Amino acid sequence: MQTDELNMYFNNMMVLGSVGRVITEWKDIPMELLMRIVSLLDDRTVIVASGVCSGWRDAICWGLTQFSLSWCKNNMNNMVLSLAPKFTKLRVLTLRQNKPQLDDHAVETIAANCHELEDLDLSKSFKLSDWSLYALARGCPNLIKLNISGCSAFSDAGLVYLSGYCRKLKILNLCGCVKAASDNALKAIGYKCQQLQSINLGWCEGVSDVGVMSLAYGCPDLRAIDLCGCVLITDESVIALANNCLHLRSLGLYYCQNITDRAIYALAHSRVKNKHEVWESVKSRYYEKKNEEEEGLINLNISQCTALTPPAVQALCDSFPALHTCAGRHSLIISGCLNLTSVHCACAFQSHRALASLSH
């Protein structure tokens, strides 16, 4: 929506004010109503709207909490430098890029102005260095969700520094951060970010059992961990997760070829072993969601884990009925494991029984 269209749109509006009179001037629109209108606009038009008049500019700058510049193909860096000092109340900022545009100065500007930021997506920002992580650590300590997947220039020193300040982190995406996601960094995260619930370590080939076990011991509320392509990890990582992360729902082990039946049986047995502890935790904190909490694993990727055998994986399926191998509901992914074709979820057995009853 361009400026002329925006003008025509609001000129044609007949908005009743709180006192029952017709509002004919834009500046008289109540802030609450203005922000409701803004919430219906795309992010490009929000920028246009902020330039309509000083009243709208101030209202939008004060009231805007969520914004994305992922649509900006060529000028994202300058846009950030211009908008970050104005949109200081942002809680969610998405800066995902198709080609690298952002530099450290832009992130430093965000950190210097947007201190209430909770959710930041900087994925594919190849140009950023550790200076960006240092700035975020100092300026945005309330971060809960951070996506720096593909930011290959970050080092583990920057990530260690960040974890010391951003201790409220619950969701962290480090996919492809080969230099940053070291065992040393994961030790720091496990020690300092104990509220962590989800972490993506996909294709971080330097991660070993030391780092994963640090997370398992330090972050007991971990719900999802993606270890796809972490070729160094062994059964010890999975066993630590099974024994310590009672709320684990999603686990990615694609191409982790050192994983054996020992790890799978540990996951299966954790269902029984931890049932009492989970139930007590559920009763005290989330009584109304006890069924959801008790479900346990609902997603597992063991593609290319060629050392696994059907009895172990079937035992896991039997322990966690939310794991499905049936068409359209693949939450247990076993592609590349030709020896596991005999493994079936509960749906397959129910279907077989239904067909058998019909035949009789």
C-alpha positions in Angstrom: 0.0 0.0 0.0 1.6 3.3 -1.2 1.3 6.7 0.5 -1.5 7.9 -1.8 -3.5 4.7 -1.2 -3.0 5.1 2.5 -4.2 8.6 2.4 -7.3 7.6 0.5 -8.0 4.7 2.8 -8.0 6.9 6.0 -9.7 9.8 4.3 -12.6 7.5 3.5 -12.8 6.2 7.1 -15.7 7.4 9.3 -14.4 6.5 12.8 -16.5 7.2 15.8 -14.5 8.5 18.8 -14.9 7.5 22.4 -17.1 10.6 23.0 -19.5 9.7 20.2 -18.2 12.3 17.7 -16.9 11.6 14.2 -13.1 11.8 13.9 -12.1 13.5 10.7 -8.4 14.2 11.3 -5.8 11.5 11.5 -4.1 12.9 14.5 -7.3 12.5 16.5 -7.5 8.7 16.1 -6.9 7.1 19.5 -3.6 5.3 19.9 -5.3 2.0 20.7 -7.4 2.1 17.5 -4.4 3.2 15.5 -2.3 0.3 16.7 -5.2 -2.1 15.9 -5.2 -0.7 12.3 -1.4 -1.0 12.1 -1.6 -4.6 13.1 -3.6 -5.3 9.9 -0.9 -3.7 7.7 2.1 -5.3 6.2 5.5 -4.2 7.5 6.3 -2.0 4.5 3.0 -0.1 5.0 3.8 0.4 8.7 6.9 2.3 7.7 4.8 4.5 5.4 2.1 5.0 8.1 4.8 6.2 10.6 5.5 9.1 8.2 1.9 10.3 7.9 2.2 12.8 10.8 4.2 13.3 14.0 1.4 11.9 16.1 1.2 8.7 14.1 5.0 8.5 14.1 5.2 8.8 17.9 2.3 6.3 18.4 3.7 3.7 16.1 7.2 4.1 17.5 5.9 3.7 21.0 3.4 1.0 20.3 5.0 -1.3 17.7 6.3 -4.5 19.3 6.7 -6.9 16.3 8.4 -6.2 13.0 10.1 -7.9 10.1 12.5 -6.7 7.4 12.9 -10.1 5.7 11.1 -8.6 2.7 13.9 -6.1 2.2 16.1 -7.5 -0.5 18.9 -4.9 -0.9 18.8 -2.2 1.7 18.2 -4.0 5.0 21.2 -2.7 6.7 20.4 1.0 6.2 16.7 0.3 7.1 17.9 -1.1 10.5 20.1 1.8 11.1 17.2 4.2 10.4 14.4 2.3 12.2 16.0 0.7 15.3 16.4 4.1 17.1 12.7 4.8 16.5 11.1 1.4 17.1 12.5 1.0 20.6 9.7 -1.0 22.1 10.2 -4.0 19.7 9.9 -7.4 21.3 10.1 -9.5 18.1 12.4 -8.6 15.2 12.9 -10.8 12.1 15.9 -10.1 9.9 16.2 -13.3 8.0 18.1 -12.7 4.7 18.3 -14.4 1.4 21.7 -12.8 0.8 24.0 -11.3 3.5 23.3 -7.6 4.1 23.6 -6.9 7.8 26.8 -5.8 9.4 27.9 -5.5 13.0 27.0 -1.8 13.1 23.3 -2.6 12.4 23.2 -5.2 15.2 24.9 -2.8 17.6 22.3 -0.2 16.8 19.5 -2.7 17.6 21.2 -3.6 20.9 21.7 0.1 21.8 18.0 0.9 21.3 15.8 -2.2 21.5 16.4 -3.2 25.1 13.0 -5.0 25.4 13.8 -7.4 22.6 12.8 -11.0 23.3 12.8 -12.7 19.9 15.5 -12.0 17.3 16.1 -13.8 14.0 19.5 -13.0 12.4 19.7 -16.2 10.3 22.0 -16.3 7.3 23.8 -13.2 8.5 27.2 -14.3 7.1 28.8 -10.9 7.6 28.3 -10.7 11.3 31.2 -11.2 13.7 31.4 -11.7 17.5 31.0 -8.0 18.0 27.3 -8.5 17.3 27.0 -11.1 20.0 28.9 -8.9 22.4 26.5 -6.0 21.7 23.4 -8.2 22.1 24.7 -9.5 25.4 25.0 -6.0 26.8 22.0 -4.5 25.2 19.3 -7.2 25.0 19.5 -9.3 28.2 15.8 -10.2 27.9 16.3 -12.4 24.8 14.2 -15.6 25.0 14.5 -16.7 21.4 17.5 -16.3 19.2 18.1 -17.6 15.7 21.6 -17.3 14.4 21.5 -20.3 12.1 24.0 -20.0 9.3 26.0 -17.2 11.0 29.2 -19.0 10.2 31.6 -16.3 11.3 30.6 -16.4 15.0 33.0 -18.1 17.3 32.5 -20.0 20.6 34.0 -17.0 22.5 31.1 -14.8 21.4 28.5 -17.4 22.3 30.1 -18.0 25.7 29.9 -14.2 26.3 26.3 -14.0 25.2 25.2 -16.9 27.5 26.6 -15.0 30.5 24.2 -12.1 29.9 21.2 -13.6 28.1 20.2 -16.2 30.8 16.5 -16.1 29.9 17.1 -17.9 26.6 14.6 -20.7 25.9 14.9 -21.2 22.2 18.3 -21.1 20.5 19.0 -22.0 16.8 22.7 -22.6 16.1 22.3 -24.8 13.0 25.4 -24.5 10.8 27.3 -22.4 13.4 30.3 -24.7 13.1 32.8 -22.4 14.9 30.4 -21.1 17.6 28.7 -24.3 18.7 31.7 -26.0 20.4 31.7 -28.1 23.5 33.1 -25.2 25.4 30.1 -23.0 24.3 27.6 -25.7 25.2 29.1 -26.0 28.6 28.6 -22.3 29.2 25.0 -22.5 27.9 24.3 -25.5 30.1 25.6 -23.7 33.2 24.1 -20.2 32.5 21.0 -20.7 30.4 19.1 -23.2 32.6 15.7 -22.2 31.2 16.6 -23.5 27.7 13.8 -25.5 26.1 14.9 -25.9 22.5 18.3 -25.9 20.8 19.2 -26.7 17.2 22.8 -27.9 16.7 22.3 -29.3 13.2 25.5 -29.9 11.3 27.7 -28.5 14.1 30.2 -31.2 13.5 32.5 -30.3 16.4 29.9 -31.0 19.0 30.6 -34.2 21.1 29.2 -36.0 24.1 30.8 -33.5 26.4 28.8 -30.6 25.0 25.5 -32.5 24.8 25.8 -33.9 28.2 26.5 -30.4 29.6 23.1 -29.4 28.2 21.4 -32.5 29.5 22.6 -31.9 33.0 22.3 -28.1 33.0 19.0 -27.7 31.2 16.4 -30.1 32.7 13.5 -28.4 30.9 14.9 -29.2 27.5 12.0 -30.1 25.1 13.7 -30.3 21.7 17.2 -30.8 20.6 18.4 -31.3 17.0 21.7 -33.1 16.7 21.4 -33.9 13.0 24.8 -34.3 11.5 26.6 -34.2 14.8 28.8 -37.2 13.8 30.9 -37.3 17.0 28.1 -38.0 19.5 27.5 -41.5 20.9 25.0 -43.3 23.1 26.2 -41.3 26.1 24.6 -38.1 24.8 21.2 -39.8 24.3 21.3 -41.6 27.6 22.1 -38.3 29.4 19.1 -36.7 27.7 16.8 -39.6 28.5 17.8 -39.6 32.2 17.8 -35.9 32.8 15.4 -34.1 30.4 12.1 -35.5 31.5 10.0 -33.3 29.2 12.0 -34.2 26.0 9.5 -34.2 23.1 11.6 -33.9 19.9 15.1 -35.4 19.2 17.0 -35.2 15.9 19.7 -37.8 15.3 20.0 -37.8 11.6 23.3 -39.3 10.4 24.5 -39.9 14.0 25.9 -43.3 13.1 27.6 -43.9 16.4 24.1 -44.3 18.0 23.3 -47.9 18.9 20.4 -49.9 20.5 21.8 -49.0 23.9 20.7 -45.3 23.4 17.3 -46.3 22.0 16.5 -48.7 24.9 17.5 -45.9 27.3 14.9 -43.6 25.7 12.3 -46.4 25.8 13.0 -47.2 29.5 13.0 -43.5 30.4 9.2 -43.5 29.8 8.7 -46.0 32.7 11.6 -44.8 34.9 10.6 -41.2 34.8 6.8 -41.6 34.9 6.5 -40.9 38.6 8.7 -37.9 38.5 7.0 -36.5 35.5 3.6 -37.0 37.1 4.7 -35.2 40.3 6.1 -32.3 38.2 2.9 -32.2 36.2 0.7 -32.1 39.2 2.6 -29.3 40.8 3.1 -27.1 37.8 0.8 -28.0 34.9 -2.0 -30.1 36.3 -4.4 -29.1 33.5 -1.9 -30.3 30.9 -1.0 -33.6 32.4 -1.9 -35.7 29.3 0.2 -33.5 27.0 3.2 -33.7 29.4 2.9 -37.4 29.8 3.1 -38.1 26.1 6.9 -37.9 26.0 8.6 -38.1 22.6 6.5 -37.0 19.7 9.2 -36.5 17.1 12.3 -38.6 16.5 14.6 -38.6 13.5 17.0 -41.6 13.3 17.5 -41.5 9.5 20.9 -43.0 8.5 21.4 -44.4 12.0 22.3 -47.7 10.4 23.5 -49.5 13.6 20.0 -49.7 15.1 17.9 -52.9 15.1 14.2 -53.4 14.8 13.6 -54.8 18.4 15.1 -51.6 20.0 13.2 -49.2 17.7 10.0 -51.2 18.1 10.4 -51.0 21.9 10.7 -47.3 21.6 7.6 -47.1 19.4 5.7 -49.1 22.0 6.8 -46.8 24.8 5.8 -43.6 23.0 2.5 -44.1 21.1 2.8 -40.5 19.7 5.7 -41.7 17.4 4.2 -42.6 14.1 5.5 -44.5 11.1 2.2 -44.5 9.2 1.6 -42.5 6.0 0.8 -38.8 6.6 1.9 -38.9 10.2 5.6 -39.5 10.0 6.9 -38.4 13.4 9.4 -41.3 13.6 11.7 -40.9 10.6 13.7 -43.9 9.7 14.6 -43.2 6.0 17.9 -44.8 5.0 17.5 -47.6 7.6 16.4 -50.5 5.4 16.7 -52.9 8.3 14.0 -51.0 10.2 11.2 -51.5 7.7 9.5 -54.0 10.0 9.0 -51.3 12.7 5.4 -50.0 13.0 3.5 -47.6 15.2 0.4 -48.5 17.1 -1.8 -47.3 14.2 -0.5 -50.1 12.0 -1.5 -52.7 14.6 -4.9 -51.1 15.1 -5.5 -51.1 11.4 -4.5 -54.8 11.1 -6.8 -55.7 13.9 -9.7 -53.8 12.3 -9.1 -55.6 9.0 -9.0 -58.9 10.8 -12.3 -58.2 12.5 -13.9 -57.2 9.2 -12.7 -60.4 7.5 -14.5 -62.5 10.2 
